[in-house]
Amino acid sequence: MPLVHADFGNLLPLWPSSWGAIMDSCKRVMDLLTGLLLLFVYFPLIHRYSQEKISSRSVLIAGLGVIFFNSLNVLVALSVLGPFETSSLQWPILEAIRIQKLPSLFLERLDLVFFLPVLIAVSSAVNLYAFGAYHVLSQYNGGVRSKLGMGLYFFTIILLATLPDTLDHILLWYNWAFYVVEGLSLFLLPVLWWKNVLFLQKTENVS
Amino acid sequence: MKKKIGILLICLLVCLSLTGCWDAVELQKRAVVLMIGIDQNEAGQGVIVSLQLARPQKFAPSSKGDTGSDSQNIVVVSRSGVEVTDAIRQIQLAIDRKLFFGHVHGLVIQESLARHGLLSIMDPLLQSRTVPREAWLFVSHHSAREVLKQTPALDAIPSTYLANFFENRLFFKRPYEVTLGGFHQRFATPGIEPIAVWLDVEDKALSAPKIQGLAAFLGDKFVGKLNPSQSLGWEFIVNQFPRSPLTFSCASDQPNRFVIDIRNVKSVIRVSAYQMGVPQMWVRVELHGYVEGGNYILQQDQHELQVLKQRIAEELQSMVQTSLTQCQQTLETDILGTGLFVYRHNPHMWHGDKEWYTMFHRMKTSVHTEVHLDFLQTYRPISL
């Protein structure tokens, strides 16, 4: 629907005049990929439900799906709002959705329907993180402690969603803690991957 | 048993979150804002904000059977303040109902205020979402309050009257560009300058504001306007002319005119490499339409068609050239987006707005027009 207002000329120029700027912005991309930590979820899952081919294919399809939908988001935001307006907005996709207007008074009140994908995405992300948190905790701790961890996780989410008037102060320490955890995780990732490969080889040999 | 009680408790807790419209406000307690007008405070610093408020009880058909379209449908409340949000707060304190901005259709800014820059006015409104991005942006030579007080004879809701011009695409093919969001988008983008709709004196027959062209900006500052003819030229250049009939004169020295139903207009802008330090601009406008009629058209044959094509091409070229001259020489603002074209298609030639404006007004332009016409063929020609 927002594509009614689209100007695909906004996608030009397709190639940057300077690749230096692209290299600089690569650092920002890492900041946006907060889901990288979920790799910690996938490895224990593959480890536990060991059908390697199916799991790897599912991970690949899910990854491609995420890339496709995010590419669609980028296409809509860039073509409707243009690259400069998009970069100045906090929530470009929501703004692109808000631009479109439905043609009748009756339908006009159904504009909330367009927020459903966003709500689904947010709740899915929370569920996925909860799912991941549970499996990570059960992998490394197990039993009662993982349930306790889940309780703490949901308690923190509810607290963060309801209590703070502004997230600025929370973000200050959250970002710091996040970078530390992500740094450690990135460092451990090859080790975990290698451990996973060894485990799979061992499983194949046994079977 | 414990498990069942636990599930029951969770279900009850979930029910607490289903509170429905817990923060709903009754219509009787709301003051629905239809349009916002902002004037310069002549008496001192700051601005005067006027809100056009709906009186919903007056929109219902009366016992006499009329539509309720009279001056009682709306009320305009004005207050001054150091800036817009302060003035809105003053209005809120002056009325008993809570102001509701969900139905704002337009923002009218007085010309003298727009000359100082719109960003300081618009920014708090956009940041706080007081005015939606889709609201139409108008600049008026006269007081914005006077514009808001006008009640069109044709429409019970004055803001709808103005909004319909754009929502029905009577003026522009892509009307989003004259909204607040469109203004901000053009402002944020290099190589193109913002525009708004120029409102002139009241159309007395309709008792409504009259749209008289385009307001041109340089950055966020109003620099001048394009009259209806120049606005037409602008529409042809930037592919904004909607499907509609247009009248052309038979010859520059003749009063006779004929009507063309324009079905499609395609335009292309090209900016060539710099020659002597200045780029060359080339505009090609292609028009497709049907000859609707007029006293001038006596015969429907190919010779007549060629004459009409020639005449339209000449007038089209003149309109486009006049509009280009107005933007380049008089206003010195690139509301055509030629700089953006350079940025998109020849990024190696683009070195930012500052450098662009050192040569924009000196840029050589060349206009080419192509007209594709046909007669409407509902009936065979009848010999009178």
Interface residues (C-beta under 8 A of the other chain):
Chain A: H5 D7 G9 L12 P13 S17 L81 G82 F84 E85 S88 E95 R98 I99 K101
Chain B: P132 R133 E134 E167 R174 Y176 G181 H184 Q185 A188 T189 P190 Y343 R344 H345 P347 H348 W350
